[in-house]
Amino acid sequence: MFKITAAAAEQILSAARQGGTEGLSLRLAAHQKPDGSIDYRMGFDDATDEDIRTSSEGVEIVMAPEYVPLLVEATMDFVEIEPGQFHFIFLNPKDANYSPPAAT
């Protein structure tokens, strides 16, 4: 199922505290573009009865069933792209632009 790294979880939980959305789940959505790449969306939301629910690193995650096939093997991380510029990234082998991280 979808995973979140410890760094991403820390940032998500911090954002929930700062935004007053503690207690809400992280809602994920994914849409595959014509070129095979995947567009990801996320935000805080209440779960519905139809949602697929999971948790990772202490973060409750919900998604509509139609997004599960695109997200099931993905991992979300929070990394420094450029000095001082941190971003969420999605590592997803189902994305046409996916490149596995280099072994260290």
C-alpha positions as CSV (number, residue, x, y, z in Angstrom):
1,M,0.0,0.0,0.0
2,F,1.0,3.7,-0.2
3,K,3.8,4.6,2.1
4,I,5.1,7.9,3.7
5,T,8.7,8.4,4.8
6,A,9.4,9.6,8.3
7,A,10.5,13.0,6.9
8,A,7.2,13.4,5.0
9,A,5.2,12.3,8.0
10,E,6.9,14.9,10.2
11,Q,6.1,17.7,7.7
12,I,2.5,16.5,7.2
13,L,1.8,16.4,10.9
14,S,3.5,19.8,11.4
15,A,1.3,21.3,8.6
16,A,-1.8,19.8,10.2
17,R,-0.9,21.4,13.5
18,Q,-0.1,24.8,12.0
19,G,-3.2,24.8,9.8
20,G,-5.7,23.7,12.5
21,T,-6.5,20.5,10.6
22,E,-5.3,18.0,13.2
23,G,-7.6,15.0,13.3
24,L,-8.3,15.1,9.6
25,S,-6.9,12.5,7.3
26,L,-4.4,13.1,4.4
27,R,-6.4,12.7,1.2
28,L,-4.5,11.6,-1.9
29,A,-5.6,11.7,-5.5
30,A,-3.7,10.7,-8.7
31,H,-4.4,11.2,-12.3
32,Q,-2.4,9.6,-15.2
33,K,-1.6,12.1,-18.0
34,P,-1.5,11.1,-21.7
35,D,2.3,10.9,-21.5
36,G,2.1,8.3,-18.7
37,S,3.3,10.6,-16.0
38,I,1.1,11.0,-12.9
39,D,-0.3,14.2,-11.4
40,Y,-0.6,14.0,-7.6
41,R,-2.9,16.0,-5.3
42,M,-3.1,16.0,-1.5
43,G,-4.9,17.8,1.2
44,F,-6.6,17.3,4.6
45,D,-10.1,15.9,4.6
46,D,-12.6,13.8,6.4
47,A,-12.9,10.2,5.3
48,T,-16.1,8.9,3.7
49,D,-17.5,5.4,3.8
50,E,-16.3,4.7,0.2
51,D,-12.7,5.7,0.9
52,I,-9.8,3.3,1.1
53,R,-8.0,3.9,4.4
54,T,-4.5,3.2,5.5
55,S,-1.8,4.7,7.7
56,S,1.9,5.1,7.4
57,E,4.3,6.7,9.9
58,G,1.5,7.8,12.1
59,V,-0.4,9.6,9.3
60,E,-4.0,8.5,8.5
61,I,-4.4,8.4,4.7
62,V,-7.6,8.2,2.6
63,M,-8.2,7.9,-1.1
64,A,-11.1,7.2,-3.4
65,P,-11.0,3.6,-4.7
66,E,-10.3,4.7,-8.3
67,Y,-6.9,6.2,-7.2
68,V,-5.6,3.0,-5.5
69,P,-4.2,1.4,-8.7
70,L,-2.0,4.4,-9.3
71,L,-0.9,4.9,-5.7
72,V,-0.6,1.3,-4.3
73,E,3.2,1.0,-4.8
74,A,4.1,4.7,-4.3
75,T,6.1,6.4,-1.6
76,M,5.9,10.0,-0.6
77,D,9.0,11.7,0.7
78,F,9.9,15.2,1.8
79,V,13.4,16.2,0.5
80,E,15.7,19.1,-0.1
81,I,15.7,19.6,-3.9
82,E,17.9,22.7,-3.9
83,P,19.7,24.2,-0.8
84,G,16.9,25.4,1.5
85,Q,14.1,24.3,-0.9
86,F,12.2,21.3,0.5
87,H,9.4,19.6,-1.4
88,F,7.2,16.6,-1.3
89,I,8.1,14.0,-4.0
90,F,6.4,10.8,-5.1
91,L,8.4,7.8,-5.9
92,N,6.1,5.7,-8.0
93,P,7.2,2.9,-10.4
94,K,3.9,3.3,-12.2
95,D,4.8,6.9,-13.2
96,A,6.5,7.1,-16.7
97,N,9.0,9.7,-15.3
98,Y,10.0,7.4,-12.3
99,S,13.6,6.9,-11.8
100,P,14.6,4.8,-8.8
101,P,16.8,6.5,-6.2
102,A,20.5,5.8,-6.6
103,A,21.9,3.3,-4.1
104,T,24.2,4.8,-1.5
